[in-house]
Amino acid sequence: MHPKINVAGTELKPCSTNPMTGWFRDGCCNTDVNDRGLHVVCCILTSEFLEFARSQGNDLITAVPEHDFPGLKPGERPKTVLHAR
């Protein structure tokens, strides 16, 4: 397992806890070999980004309850919205 540090070399801090995000749903950008998409980026969402993602077929705004995904809003700080393809 890799160290749990950020790009500045310091300890990871929770980025989002309501809703709880992250691969392990611990609020941090922790990951392991089972995370094939490597969801390791924390960001602050803008409406421009959300609309762009939706225009590209990646609707992050609409909730998907069956996947425990509440939908995202501008200003939120998620970590699991990025997915490597």
FENGI-V204085 format. One record per pair of residues at least 24 apart in sequence whose ideal C-beta (glycine too) atoms are under 6 Angstrom apart, sorted by sequence separation. I is the first residue (numbers start at 0). J is the second residue. D is the distance in Angstrom with one decimal. If there is no record, write none. Layout:
i:I j:J d:D
i:I j:J d:D
This chain:
i:3 j:29 d:5.9
i:14 j:41 d:3.8
i:44 j:71 d:5.8
i:46 j:73 d:4.3
i:45 j:73 d:5.7
i:44 j:73 d:5.6
i:44 j:75 d:5.2
i:43 j:76 d:5.4
i:41 j:76 d:6.0
i:41 j:78 d:4.8
i:38 j:78 d:5.8
i:38 j:79 d:4.5
i:40 j:81 d:5.3
i:38 j:81 d:5.9
i:36 j:82 d:4.2
i:37 j:83 d:5.7
i:36 j:83 d:5.1
i:28 j:78 d:5.2
i:18 j:69 d:5.2
i:20 j:77 d:5.1
i:21 j:78 d:5.1
i:20 j:78 d:4.9
i:20 j:79 d:5.2
i:15 j:76 d:4.5
i:14 j:76 d:5.0
i:15 j:77 d:5.7
i:14 j:78 d:5.9
